Amino acid sequence: MAETLKEKTAKGLLWGGLGNGGQQLLNALFGIILARRLSQADYGMVGMLIIFSTVANSLQEGGFTSAIIRKKEVSHADLNAVFWTCTLLSVVLYALLFISAPLIAWFYDVPELTSLSRYFFLMFVITSFGIAPRALLFRNMLMRENTIVVTTALLVSGTVAVIMAFCGFAYWGIATQSILYVTVVTALSYHYARWRPTLKWDFSPIRSIIRFSSKLIVTNVFNIVNNNIFAVVLGKLYTPNVVGEYTQANKWNQMGHSFVTSMLGGIAQPVFAKTNDDIGRQKNIFRKLLRFTAFVSFPAMLGLSLVAEEFIVILLGAKWIGSAQMLRLLAVAGAFIPISTLFSSLLISRGHASTYMWSTITLCTAQIASLWLSAPYGIVRMIEVYVALTIAWLFVWHRLAHGDIHLGLLEMLADIMPYLLIVAVLVAAAHLLTQGVGNIYLRFAMKVVGVGTSYCALLWLLRSAIFREAVRFVLKKGQLE
């Protein structure tokens, strides 16, 4: 029998949670080994290039994945047109970046970046081959298959990167890890999507897709600039070591909040798209996902902020202590990013790509302006301003979504504030109670176990419906209402 939308959503959340949990553990394992073996400068070298490769990747992806997910019917011609458009565009972009490599090295005053960038940028050329089949996987909500794809890619790329690090290849190992990851993901996506491109060059389907996806191109570029502008500014104003410390802190922050966003990302847009004709049902689903996001995101990210120093020193070594304070602040912003992402997924599914685009452009412009204004006051102040703007913009996302599903501000606060308040009180208490504990391992354990068990106990006593359903999900008994 065909699965209902409820069953697909429940299965998607379950596989998304299990898959992303396992993937983050693998990421953490390889990240720890590499961080202990490599230097801050090694990470800084690759960190300076990330913004260029991700912007190029966004331009060649062009929002086609979201456009394909949103279409009611997708034909082979649609997917074939996307494949050839992305492939040809990626070749042109790589050629431009290849030529521009000496300019990038000149901007940062690091000559080694010329050869490294030309190698590293191969990543998005390979990625272009897999955009069409990966869009098909997400459209069909094949979360189990996607979990297998990503986990295999992490294992292969991480293992090779570790071997290269121990063989003395330094930052070349980090670059190779990224290239191998997208290569394996692309190959396995074709296997599970059961789709192959053909040599018939018909770009006419792109005309209808581009009307929607063109706005997402601009939006994605601004998102990438916003997420990576710190690395650019720090690379220009400071040394590769400082960029490496920030890159390491931001990496763990992104791993934390992407656990939640990736879990929801595989099901949010498809579910919203399938309920666009029933606003009442869509609002109920959105509020349930909103509560689930707050239930997971706040303890995970505010907890990471609480143990930032112990986490960095124990896992990566004392040489990375400079990343700890950055991580402590970034994780606070990371607690709210999954909620903002859920709102943006709703806007995209409702066809409001323009609204999403202009909101992102405005946020990015504000972040860049505040970054330059706060730069003279040091890195910490720059990050504090970034955190404040990220949290404040949540209310902008709410206002933009209000007109579609009539979600009131008090309704949104009622959905997220209980979890935020409980976690905030527990984190503050744990910080005060462990200040006198000198042993870093004992202090780390006390914070994690204390906050984790107290959070679960309080939610159980308060009869939290989301908590009880989450338990049933694990036991394979949960269903979305």
N, C-alpha and C positions, 0 to 999 in steps of 0.2 A: 504494500500500500504506500501511496505517496505520503511523505512526511508533511505535517501541517507547519504553518509558519511558527507556531509556538515551539514545536519540537525541533525545528531547524535552529531557532534562536537559542534554545536551551543547549542543544548539542554544540552550537557554535561557541557559546560562552564556555562550556565545559572544555572543549578541545582547545579553544583559545587560551584559557587559563592554564591548563596542563602543558600545552605546547610552549607558550611563552615563558612559563615558569622554568621548564627544562632548558629552553634556549638561553634564558638569562643566567642560569647556573653555568652553562657551558661558556657563555661570554665572560662570566666572572672568573672561571677557572683559567681560561687562556689569558684574560686580562691581567690576572695576578702574576702569572708566570712571566709574561712579557714585561710588565712593569718592574718586576724585581731584576730582570735581566738587562733591560734597556734604560737609557737615561731620559731626563726631562727634554733635552735637546732633540733626541730621536723622535719623540712624540710631537715636539714643536715643529719639526720639519714637515711632517705630514699634516699637522693641524693648520699650517699656513695655506695649504692647498685645498682643503676641504670645501671652502666656499666656492671656488672656481669649478670643481668637478660636480658639486651638487646643483649649482645653478645651471650648468650645461645639461645635466641629467634631467632637470625639471623642464628645460626648454624642449628637449627631444621627447620626453614623455607626454608633454602637452596636455595634461589633464585627461588623456584618453581613457585611463582606467576608470575614473569616475563617470565619464560620459557613457562608457559601455555598460557599467553597472546600472546606470539610470535608464537606459533604453529598454523599452518593453520587449522588443524582439531584436536579436542580434544575428546577422547572417555571416557566412564565410567571407563575403565581399567586404563587410565592415571590418572584420578582423584582419583581412589581408591588406586592406588599405592602410590600416593603422600600422601594421608591420613594416610595410615599405616606406611609409612616411617617416616613421621613427628611425629606421635604418639609414635612409639617405640623409636625414637631418643630422644624425650622430656623426656620420663621416665628415660632413661639412664643419661641424662644430669642433671635432677633434683636430682637423687640419688647422683651423683658426687658433686653437689653443697650442698646438705644436709650434706654430710660428711665433706665438706670443710668449712662449716659455722663457726666453731671455729677459723679456720685460718684467715678468713676475719675479724672477731672480733679482733683477735690478731694484724693483720696488722694495723688497725686503732686505736687499744688500746681502744675499746669501747665494753665491754662485752655484752651489750644489743643486739648487732647486731646478735648474734648467733640465738636467737629465732626469731627475726624480719626477718632475711634473709630467714630462712626456711619457714616462712609463705609467704613472699613476692614473693619468687621464684615459688610458685604454679601458678603464673600468666602465665608463658610461657608454662606450661603443658596444661592449659586450651586453650591457644591460638593455640596450635598445632591441636586441633580438628577442628578449623575453617579455616585453611589455604586453603584447597581445595575448599569449597563453596565460600570463599571470592575471590579467584582467578577467579572463574566462574562469579561472579558479575562484576568484573573489566573487564574481557575479553569481556563480552556482553555490557559493557558501561551502566550498570543499575545504573546511578547516583542518580535518584530519590529514588530508593530502598536503596541504600547505605546511603543516607542522613537520611532516616527514621531510619535505623539501628544504625548509630552513635549517632544521636540525642537522641534516646530512651536510649541508653547506658549511655550517659552523664547525663541525667536526673536521672536515677536510681542510678548510682554510686555516683554522686555528692550529692544527697539528703542523702544517707546513710552516706557518709563521714562527712557531716555537723552535722548530728545527733550524730555521734560518737564523733566528736570534742567537742560538747557542753556537752556530757556526760563524758568528761575527758579522752578519749582514746588516745589523743595526736597523735603521729606518726602512731599508729595502724590504725587510720582512713584514713590516706593518703595511706597506703598500701592496705587497704580494698577497697578503691576507685579504685585503679588500677585493683585489682582482679575482682571486680564486673563488671567493664567496659568491660574487655575482655570476661567475661562470657556471658553478654547480647549480645555483638557483635557476638559471636560465635553462640548462639542460634538463633538469628534473621537472620543471614546469611544463615543458613540451610533453614529457612522458605522461604526466597525470591529466593534462588538459585534453589529450587526444586530438590535437589540432596541429596542422602543418600549413605553412604558407605555400602559395603557388606563384608561378612566374607571370600570372596575368596582372598587368599593371593597370588597375582601374582605381583612380583616386577620387571618383565622384562621391562615394560615401563619406569622404572626409568633410565635404561641405556642410552636411547636416551636423556632424559631430563637432566640428570646429566652432560652431556658433556657441556651444556650451563650453567646450574645453578651452577656448582661447582666453576666457576670463580666468580660468584656473591656472593657466600658464603664468599670467602676471601675478596671481595670488601666490603661487608656489615659489616664484622667484623672490618675492618680498618676504615670504616666510623663511626661506633659506638665508637671505641676507640678515634678517632679524636674529635667526638662531646662531649665525656664525660671525656676526660683526665684531664680537669680542676678540676672536682670534686674529682678525685683520688688524684691528686697532692695537692690540697687544703686540702683534708681530712687528708693527711699524714703530711703536713707542718703546718697546722693551726687547729683551733678548729671547732667543728660542727657548731658553730654560723656563721663562715665565709663561710663554705660550704653551709649553709642554705641561706645566702645572695646571693651567686653566683647562687645557684639553682633557687631562686626566679627570679633573673634577667634573667637568661637563659630561664626560663619557659616562661616569657612574650615575650622574643625575638623569641623563637621558635613558639609560638602561632601566632605571627605576620607574620613571613615569611612562616609558614606552611599554612596559609590561602591561599596564592598564589600557593604554590607548590601542595597542596592538590586539589585545583580547577583544576589545569592543569594536575596533576598526573593521574586523572581518565580518561583523554582523550588523553594525549600526546602519550604514547607508543602504544595504539591500533591504533590511527590515523597514526602514522609513520609506523607501521608494515603493514598497509593496503595500503600504498603508496610506498613501497620499490621498486616497479617495474617502478615507474615514478619519476625520480630524479628531474625533473623540477617542477612537482607539489609538491613534498615533500619539496623542497627548499622554494617555495612560502608559503606553510602552516607553515613551520618552522619560516620564517621571520615574518609572521603575528602573530604567537604565541609569538615570541621574543618581538615584539613591544607591544603586549598586556601585557606581563609580566613586561616589564619596566614601562609601563603606570600605572600599579597597585602597583608594588613592591616599586619603589622609593618614591612616596609620603607617602605610608603606613609606611615604615620602617625608612626613614629619618625623617618623622614627629614624629614617636615614639621616636627617638633619641632626637629630639628637646624638647619634653615635658616629658622626662624621670623623672626628679625630681618632677615636679608637679603631674605626673601620679602616681608615687609610693607613695608620701606623702598623696595625696587626697584619693586614693583608698585603700591603704594598711595600712597607718598610718606612723607616723614619725619614729617608731622603725625600719622600713625597709629602712631608708635613705641610708644606706650603699650599697643597691642594685642599687641605682639610677645611680651612675657614671658607674657601670659595664654595666647596661642596655643601657646607652647613647652610649657606645662604641660597644657593641655587636650588637645593632640595625643597625649600619653602615654596618657591615659584613652581617647582615641579609638581607639587601637590594639587595645584589648581589647573595645570595644563590639560589633563585628561577631561576635566569638566568643560573647559573651553572648546576642546576638540569635539566633544559630543554635540555641543551647540552648532559648531561649524558643519558637522556631518548632517545635521537636520536641515540647515540652510541649503546645502548642496543638493540634498535629496528632494527638496521642495522646488528646485530650479532657480534658486536665488544666487547664482554664481556672481552676479554683479555686486550684490550686497556683501557677500563674503569677500570679494576682491577689495572693495573700497574700505571695508573695515580693517582688513589686513594691511593694506597700504598705509592707512592712517596710524595704526599701531606701530608699524615698522618705522615710519617717519618720526613718530614721537620717541621711540626707543633710540634711534640714531641721534636725534637732537639731544636727548638727555644724556646719552653716552658721551658725546663730545663736551657738553657743558660740565659734566662731573669728572671728566678725565683728569683735570689738574689736582683733584682731591684724592686720587689713588684708586687702585683696583677694587678695593672693598666698597667704597662709596658708589662706584659705577655699578657693581652688582646689586647693591641695595636699591638703587633707583630702578634697575631692571625688574627686580622682584616686586616692588610696589606697583609698577605699571602693569605687570602681568596679572596681578590680583585684581586691580581696579578694572581692567578691561573685561573681566567676567561679566560685569553689569552691562557693558555695552553689548556683548553677545546675547545676553538675556533680552535686552530691549529689542534687538533685531529679530529675535525669534518669537517675541510676544505676539506680533500681528498674525502669525500663522496658526499657532496652536493655543493662543490665549492663555499662556502660562503666566500667572501673576508673580510679582516679585516675592510676595510673602509665601507663595507656593514653592518657589525655588529655594528660598531660605529654609523653609520647613523641611525640605528634602535633604539639604546638605548640612545645615547648622548642627543638628544633634551629633553627627559623627565628628565634625570639626571641633566642637566644644569638648566632647569626651576625650578626644586624642590630645588636644591642647592642654587640658588639665593633667592628663597622665604623663605627658612629656615634661611639663614643668615640674611635676612632683618627682619624676625620676631624676631629672637634672639636679634638683636640690638634695635629694636623698643620697646621691652617689658622689657628691663633690669631695667628700672626705676619703673616698676609696682610692688608695694609691696604686693598687695592682690594676694595670690596664685591661687585662683579660677578665678579671672578676668584675670590673666596672662595666665592661662591654656586655657580659652575660647578664648582669643585674638589670641593665637598661632594657635589653631585648626581651628577656623572659618576663620581667616585671610589667612592662607596658603591654606586651602581647597577651599574657594571661589575664591581666586586669581588663583589657579591652573586650576580650571574648566573654569574660564573666559578666561584665556590665551589660553588654548587649543581650546576653541570655536572660539576665534578671529583668531587663527592660522589655523583654519579649519582642525584640527586633525581628520583623518579618523577613527583611533582607538577610539577616544573619542565619535565620532558621532555613531559609530557602537555599542559601549558599551551602549549608551542611547537607541538605538533601541533594544538591547538585553533585557533590562529591560522592554521595551514596547512590547516584544515578536515579534519584527519585524526584528531582526538582522539575518544575514546569513554570513557564511564564504565564501570568494571568492575562 
